[in-house]
Amino acid sequence: MMHRLLTLSLCAALVSTAAFAQAPAGKVTVVTSFAKDVTDPVKKAFETATPGVTLEVQNRNTNAGVKYLEETKSSNQVDLFWASAPDAFEVLKGKGLLQKYAPKASGIPEKIGQFPINDPAGFYFGFAASGYGIMWNERYVKANKLPDPREWQDLAKPVYYDHVSIAAPSRSGTTHLTVEAVLQGEGWAKGWGTIKAMAGNFRNITERSFGVPEAVNSGQVGYGIVIDFFAFSAQASGFPVKFIYPTVTTIVPANVGIVANAPNKAAAEAFVEFLLSPAGQQVLFEPGIRRLPVNPDVYAKAPADYPNPFKDPRLNSMIKFDVAKSEARNDVVDVLFDQLISFQLDSLKAATKAIHEAEAAIARKDNAQARALITQARELIAAMPVDEAAASAKETASAFTGGKQKGARQAELEQQWAVFAKERYAQAQAKAEEAAKLAK
């Protein structure tokens, strides 16, 4: 009997030791594109719920975070990647930089809107959802006697000239998703036409996502193209802003994934479980965060008038976002935006302003030849140096996968696209100016 008791005690001790060894403890490191307004409340709640674990947050924009994990994979010190852009997680998964995990959290459905919440292969997991649209400062709009927009095309109207801001998609994963949503919703040629028509009215293009809502909140600019939670959190903080989802947009999950060879796997798993738990989901309602939880049950505790993508039919009818298509042309879309818009913004704005002035002149005195010239000017601005098939082709995408060292093919394409844009914007401006003269 004594021997049996000793054996049972030893087994219990071994089980206890094994459990203790598996319990999360120490430092868990996360690379994220989220600002402190998001990470600080989550860090506080997680550390409270998981005694003995400290969350270390390394803030990098989405593209920089992906490249960092690629460059440090041989000596990885990161446990988690936490960001909005699902195509960034697809890139990491494809490069073997994430590891599989099966979350234990319950109550989360397969889809939100038209989009799967979790990676079907189990490499990353949606913890919150967001859509993309337009926010504006009501005081700014009233002071400048400007209208409320409803669709992307509205921002291309003359009245919005120099009143709109956006972040560069090459620097912001959420802006990249916004651009992709327009391209997928309207088609390649029409979508780029809409984007460049809006861009002609841009005040500026910021380097970070949160630079746009900060400018709108403070009244430095009237309108911003943003992810929805920037507007919702601003409203919760008392800023006089409004937000709308255009017809062509999408709801997609923000994700978290465990990095391959994570140094603190147990703590990384605990962080994933916390984010997906009811307690972690409710943190998303905090004024500085205002994300859409992926657990439908927690909306019972949401603030008044909080958007609910599981009950709002409009949010469920948005476009079905194709992550594979977005991932295949991710770098190409970003470089096209920079070469055609970011780096040519002054030329694009000059051409756009000339068109606005010519159209105003025609409104006062119609002229068929002038109208034809304006049509040609708009076609020149909308023209693209590469079609959708070529943009998605492996030979094009491969030109932009050289890491820090720019290859000859990448430099060649960038130069071609920049020259293409510069020449056509100059031609468009000349035609618009000629049209204005004819209408006088």
Buried (B, 14 or more C-beta within 10 A) or exposed (E): EEEEEEEEEEEEEEEEEEEEEEBBBEEBBBBBBBBEBBBBBBBEBBBEBBEEBBBBBBBBBBBEBBBBBEEBBEEBBBBBBBBBBBBBBBBBBEEEBBBEBEBEBEEBEEBBBBBBBBBEEBBBBBBBBBBBBBBBBBEBBEEEEBEEBEBBBBBBBBBBBBBBBBBBBBBBBBBBBBBBBBBBBBEBEBBBBBBBBBBBBBBBBBEBBBBBBBBBBEBBBBBBBBBBBBBBBBBBEEBBBBBBBBEBBBBBBBBBBBBBBBBBBBBBBBBBBBBBBBBBBBBBBBBBBBBBBBBBEBBEEBEEEBBEBBEEEEBBEBBEBBBEBBBBBBBBBBBBBBBBBBBBBEBBBBBBBBBBBBBEBBEEEEBEEBBEBBEBBBEBBBBBBBEBEEBBBEEBBEBBEEEEEEBEBBEEBBEEBBEBBBEBBBBBBBBBBBBBEBBE
